[in-house]
């Protein structure tokens, strides 16, 4: 049994194989305790009081910002903007950067595997600015070939939006190469790290990412907290997306000036408990170490790939080689709707996601409507894979006489 499971109260108290960490991860006791401690000892609104309790809350809040900056190797702590989630951060970029920097004839380039959160806002931006929205497509191995990247990024490309790891396919995109090619053409790159930062070290300076976003709840933190990283020189030129509260400097009857970074993009009272929980989640991850996390996951994923490949009634949607594949495995029982499969698996205590995974353009490109998705994390082990395989065999036996 994976020794880390004992750190997660829900997994200790439930007889389940939790295989939906791509949607949200379970929370370790240390994160839950950190949130409780904040409310018991430090509950006050940061930045808004001269009394000791508020000052302490402010220190905890801002110290966490510094911790996150160090965690992803940002050059300045004010390059870290707290958001509700990656979706809100991407919308902020669409409104505050996209609408103000694109014009007719410019091009926005995405991959066909983007989550709707990194696609739908750019549809709006392209329509308002009369710019063009274009896509990079995957090959038969569920990867974006280098020649496709080089062909699609042109002198007209002004923004490239790319997921580091696909939430459907588990494909690991070579974002460092994409950023390098894009920068040669003068384009700005926005990286969606929601599916990667729980599993591997991110160094924004090494990547040379212009913007990078992620949600805390996929990396052991509470729901409702996310991060936008942006290069300071770009953030300084952008206008705020939301207005009011702490992002204000001076307000006159007809005009307002805005606070400097990072406050300029953090309107109103923030999700302080979420920030505290995110800090505790980072502490937990760093205490284990990404090397150990990757070793655990590589062993489990390798075993899952091997065992699921043996099931000839499955269609698997994943790369041929594991080195280009992360912790997500999408699959279908041939001829059976994914929702039906997921329901049977649930009756066996196996938790997987079914649906289009907020990636409908990718599904259409693959010629399917939806999949089942098993997504693994640091608390999973081979016994979870065995339970999944057994449940799939039982589901197939249940449906095989009805498959056309």
C-alpha positions in Angstrom: 0.0 0.0 0.0 1.2 3.5 -0.8 2.4 4.9 2.5 1.2 8.4 1.6 -2.5 7.4 1.7 -2.5 7.6 5.4 -2.1 11.4 5.1 -5.4 11.8 3.4 -8.4 11.5 5.7 -11.0 10.8 2.9 -8.9 7.9 1.5 -8.3 6.4 5.0 -12.1 6.6 5.8 -13.4 5.4 2.4 -13.1 2.1 0.6 -12.5 3.6 -2.8 -10.0 3.8 -5.6 -9.9 7.5 -6.2 -8.9 8.0 -9.8 -10.1 11.5 -10.5 -7.3 13.7 -9.4 -7.2 15.4 -12.8 -10.5 16.9 -11.7 -9.5 17.6 -8.2 -7.0 16.1 -5.8 -7.7 14.8 -2.3 -6.4 17.0 0.6 -3.8 15.9 3.1 -4.4 16.4 6.8 -1.7 19.1 6.9 -3.6 21.3 4.5 -6.9 20.8 6.3 -5.2 21.6 9.6 -3.5 24.7 8.2 -6.9 26.1 7.2 -8.4 25.3 10.6 -5.5 27.0 12.3 -5.9 30.1 10.3 -9.5 30.5 11.4 -8.7 29.6 15.0 -5.8 32.0 15.4 -5.4 34.5 12.6 -8.8 35.2 11.1 -8.8 38.8 9.9 -9.0 40.6 6.6 -5.4 41.2 5.2 -4.3 44.7 4.2 -7.2 46.4 5.9 -6.4 46.8 9.5 -3.7 48.4 11.7 -4.4 46.0 14.5 -2.2 43.1 15.3 -4.5 40.3 14.1 -4.9 41.9 10.6 -1.2 42.5 10.4 -0.6 38.8 11.1 -3.1 37.8 8.5 -1.4 40.0 6.0 2.0 38.5 6.8 0.7 35.0 6.3 -1.0 35.9 3.0 2.0 37.7 1.6 4.5 35.2 2.8 2.6 32.6 0.9 2.9 34.7 -2.2 6.7 34.7 -1.7 6.6 30.9 -1.2 4.8 30.4 -4.5 7.2 32.7 -6.3 10.1 30.6 -5.0 8.2 27.4 -5.8 8.0 28.2 -9.5 11.2 30.3 -9.6 9.5 33.6 -10.4 11.9 36.6 -10.4 9.6 38.8 -8.3 6.9 37.9 -5.7 4.6 40.6 -7.2 4.5 38.5 -10.4 2.2 36.1 -8.5 -1.5 37.1 -8.8 -4.1 35.2 -6.8 -7.2 34.2 -8.7 -10.2 31.9 -8.1 -8.8 29.3 -10.4 -6.9 28.8 -13.7 -10.1 29.6 -15.5 -10.4 33.1 -13.9 -6.7 33.7 -14.5 -7.1 32.9 -18.2 -10.1 35.1 -18.5 -8.1 37.9 -16.9 -5.4 37.5 -19.6 -8.0 37.4 -22.3 -9.6 40.7 -21.1 -6.6 42.6 -19.8 -4.0 41.5 -22.4 -5.8 40.0 -25.4 -8.5 42.7 -25.9 -5.9 45.4 -25.5 -3.1 44.0 -27.6 -4.7 42.4 -30.6 -5.9 44.0 -33.8 -7.5 42.9 -37.1 -5.4 40.3 -38.9 -3.4 39.2 -35.8 -3.5 35.5 -34.9 -4.1 33.7 -31.7 -2.8 30.1 -31.8 -4.0 27.3 -29.5 -3.6 23.6 -29.5 -6.6 21.4 -30.4 -6.3 19.8 -26.9 -7.0 22.9 -24.9 -9.4 22.9 -22.0 -12.4 25.1 -22.8 -11.0 27.6 -20.2 -8.1 28.3 -22.5 -10.2 28.3 -25.7 -13.6 30.0 -25.1 -12.1 33.3 -23.9 -10.0 33.5 -27.0 -13.0 32.9 -29.2 -14.5 36.1 -27.7 -11.2 38.0 -28.0 -10.8 37.1 -31.6 -14.4 38.2 -32.5 -14.1 41.5 -30.6 -10.6 42.4 -32.0 -11.2 40.8 -35.5 -8.1 38.7 -35.0 -8.0 35.1 -36.2 -8.1 32.0 -34.0 -6.0 29.1 -35.3 -5.0 25.7 -34.0 -2.1 23.2 -33.8 -3.3 19.7 -34.3 -2.1 16.3 -33.0 -0.8 13.3 -34.9 -1.8 9.6 -34.6 0.4 9.4 -31.5 -1.7 12.1 -29.8 1.2 14.6 -29.9 1.9 17.9 -31.6 4.7 17.3 -34.1 7.5 19.9 -34.2 6.8 20.6 -37.9 3.2 21.4 -37.0 4.4 23.9 -34.4 6.8 25.5 -36.8 4.2 25.7 -39.5 1.4 27.2 -37.4 3.5 29.8 -35.5 3.9 32.7 -38.0 4.8 36.4 -38.1 1.1 37.0 -37.6 0.9 35.0 -34.4 0.7 37.3 -31.4 -0.5 35.0 -28.6 0.1 31.2 -28.2 -2.0 29.4 -25.6 -0.8 25.9 -24.8 -1.6 23.3 -22.1 1.6 21.8 -20.6 -0.2 18.5 -20.2 -3.5 17.5 -21.8 -6.3 16.8 -19.3 -7.7 14.2 -21.7 -4.7 12.5 -23.3 -2.0 13.0 -20.7 0.3 14.1 -23.5 3.2 16.2 -22.2 3.8 19.0 -24.6 7.2 20.4 -25.2 6.3 23.9 -24.0 10.0 25.0 -23.8 10.4 24.4 -27.5 7.0 26.0 -28.3 8.0 29.1 -26.2 11.3 29.3 -28.0 9.7 29.2 -31.5 7.0 31.6 -30.5 9.4 34.2 -29.1 11.4 34.1 -32.3 8.2 35.3 -34.0 7.5 37.9 -31.4 4.5 36.1 -29.9 3.6 36.0 -26.2 3.0 32.5 -24.7 0.4 31.6 -22.1 1.0 28.2 -20.4 -1.8 26.3 -18.7 0.0 24.3 -16.0 -3.1 23.0 -14.3 -2.3 19.3 -15.1 1.4 19.6 -14.8 2.3 21.4 -11.6 0.9 18.7 -9.3 3.3 16.2 -10.9 6.5 18.0 -11.9 8.7 20.9 -11.1 7.9 24.2 -12.9 10.6 26.8 -13.5 9.1 29.8 -15.2 12.4 31.5 -15.8 13.9 28.4 -17.4 10.8 28.0 -19.6 10.8 31.7 -20.3 7.0 31.6 -20.0 5.3 35.0 -20.4 2.3 33.9 -18.4 1.5 30.7 -16.6 -1.7 29.7 -14.7 -2.7 26.8 -12.4 -5.4 25.8 -10.0 -4.6 24.9 -6.4 -7.3 22.3 -6.0 -5.5 19.9 -8.4 -2.3 20.0 -6.3 -3.7 19.2 -2.8 -4.9 22.7 -2.0 -8.5 23.8 -1.4 -11.1 24.5 -4.1 -11.4 28.2 -5.2 -7.7 29.3 -5.3 -5.6 29.7 -8.3 -2.5 31.5 -9.5 -1.6 33.7 -12.4 2.1 34.2 -13.0 3.1 36.9 -15.4 6.4 38.7 -16.3 6.5 41.9 -14.4 7.0 44.1 -17.5 3.9 42.6 -19.1 1.7 42.8 -16.0 2.6 46.4 -15.4 1.3 47.4 -18.9 -2.0 45.6 -18.4 -5.2 47.2 -17.1 -7.1 45.4 -14.3 -9.8 43.0 -15.1 -11.9 43.4 -11.9 -12.2 46.7 -10.0 -12.8 47.7 -6.4 -11.4 47.0 -2.9 -7.7 46.4 -2.5 -6.7 47.1 -6.1 -7.4 50.9 -5.6 -4.8 53.6 -5.0 -6.9 56.8 -5.1 -10.5 57.4 -6.1 -11.9 60.8 -7.1 -15.3 61.5 -8.3 -14.4 61.1 -12.0 -11.2 59.2 -12.0 -9.3 56.4 -10.2 -5.7 55.3 -10.0 -4.8 51.7 -9.3 -2.5 50.1 -6.8 0.8 48.6 -8.0 1.4 44.9 -8.6 0.2 42.5 -7.4 -2.8 44.3 -5.8 -3.8 45.8 -9.1 -5.3 42.4 -10.1 -6.7 41.3 -6.7 -10.0 43.2 -6.3 -12.0 42.8 -3.1 -11.5 40.4 -0.2 -9.5 37.4 -1.3 -9.8 33.7 -0.6 -7.4 33.9 2.3 -8.1 30.4 3.5 -7.4 29.1 0.0 -4.1 30.9 -0.1 -3.1 29.5 3.3 -4.2 26.0 2.1 -2.1 26.4 -1.1 0.9 27.3 1.0 0.5 24.2 3.1 0.0 22.1 -0.1 3.3 23.4 -1.4 5.0 22.6 1.8 3.6 19.0 1.6 4.8 18.6 -2.0 8.2 19.9 -1.3 8.6 17.8 1.8 8.0 14.7 -0.3 9.9 16.0 -3.3 9.0 15.9 -7.0 11.5 13.2 -7.6 9.7 10.8 -5.3 6.3 11.9 -6.6 7.4 11.2 -10.1 8.8 7.8 -9.1 5.5 6.8 -7.5 3.5 7.9 -10.4 5.8 6.4 -13.1 5.5 3.0 -11.4 1.7 3.2 -11.2 1.2 4.6 -14.7 3.5 2.1 -16.2 1.6 -0.7 -14.5 -1.7 0.8 -15.6 -0.7 1.2 -19.2 0.5 -2.4 -19.2 -2.6 -3.9 -17.6 -5.1 -1.7 -19.5 -3.5 -2.6 -22.8 -4.2 -6.3 -22.1 -8.0 -5.5 -22.2 -8.9 -6.0 -25.9 -12.4 -4.5 -25.3 -10.9 -1.1 -24.5 -9.9 1.7 -26.8 -7.1 3.7 -25.2 -6.3 7.3 -26.0 -2.6 7.8 -25.0 0.8 8.2 -26.4 2.8 5.2 -27.6 5.7 5.9 -25.2 5.4 6.7 -21.5 8.1 9.4 -21.5 5.7 11.7 -23.3 2.7 10.7 -21.1 1.7 11.9 -17.7 -0.9 10.7 -15.1 -4.1 10.7 -17.2 -5.4 7.7 -19.1 -8.6 8.1 -21.2 -10.4 5.0 -22.5 -13.7 3.6 -23.7 -15.2 0.1 -23.6 -16.0 -0.4 -27.3 -19.7 0.1 -28.0 -20.6 1.2 -24.5 -21.3 4.8 -23.4 -18.7 6.2 -21.0 -21.3 7.3 -18.5 -22.6 3.8 -18.2 -19.1 2.4 -17.7 -18.4 5.1 -15.0 -21.6 4.2 -13.2 -20.7 0.5 -13.0 -17.2 1.4 -11.9 -18.6 3.6 -9.2 -20.7 0.6 -7.9 -17.4 -1.1 -7.4 -15.8 1.8 -5.5 -13.7 3.0 -8.5 -14.0 6.8 -9.1 -13.3 7.9 -12.7 -14.5 10.8 -14.7 -16.7 10.4 -17.8 -17.7 13.0 -20.4 -15.9 15.3 -22.8 -13.6 16.7 -20.0 -14.2 20.3 -21.2 -12.4 19.5 -24.4 -15.2 19.2 -27.0 -13.0 20.4 -30.0 -10.5 17.6 -29.2 -13.3 15.0 -28.9 -14.6 16.0 -32.4 -11.1 15.9 -33.8 -10.7 12.3 -32.4 -14.1 11.4 -33.8 -15.7 10.6 -30.5 -18.2 12.2 -28.1 -16.7 11.4 -24.7 -14.4 9.1 -22.7 -13.8 7.6 -19.3 -10.7 9.1 -17.7 -8.6 7.7 -14.9 -6.2 10.2 -13.4 -3.6 9.2 -10.9 -1.7 11.1 -8.2 0.9 10.6 -5.5 -1.4 8.6 -3.2 -2.3 6.0 -5.8 -0.7 2.5 -6.0 -0.9 -0.7 -8.0 -3.9 -1.9 -6.0 -5.9 1.0 -7.4 -5.0 -0.2 -10.9 -6.0 -3.8 -10.1 -9.3 -2.6 -8.7 -9.9 -0.5 -11.9 -9.0 -3.5 -14.2 -11.3 -5.9 -12.3 -14.2 -3.4 -12.4 -13.7 -2.9 -16.1 -13.8 -6.6 -16.7 -17.0 -6.8 -14.7 -18.5 -3.9 -16.7 -17.6 -5.5 -20.0 -19.3 -8.8 -18.9 -22.4 -6.8 -18.0 -22.6 -5.0 -21.4 -21.0 -7.4 -23.9 -24.3 -9.0 -25.0 -25.7 -5.6 -25.9 -22.7 -4.3 -27.8 -23.4 -4.1 -31.5 
